[in-house]
Amino acid sequence: MNGFLKNLGLILIIIASVILILSHVLGWNNINVVQFGSFGAMILGLVLYIWLNKKYQ
């Protein structure tokens, strides 16, 4: 369980980047909700990654 929690932020960053790549491929470049949502998920994933690695190390 701790291994999953330590990688939760990294998983969230990867999912957000895949969403951004798919939105570009599918032509959703003008939909700001998708782009800002992915950006927010990346920021949240980065904060979680740093915080959880400090907590569980």
Buried (B, 14 or more C-beta within 10 A) or exposed (E): EEEEEBBBBBEBBEBBBEBBEEBEEEEBEEEEEBBEBBEEBBEBBBEBBEEBBEEEE
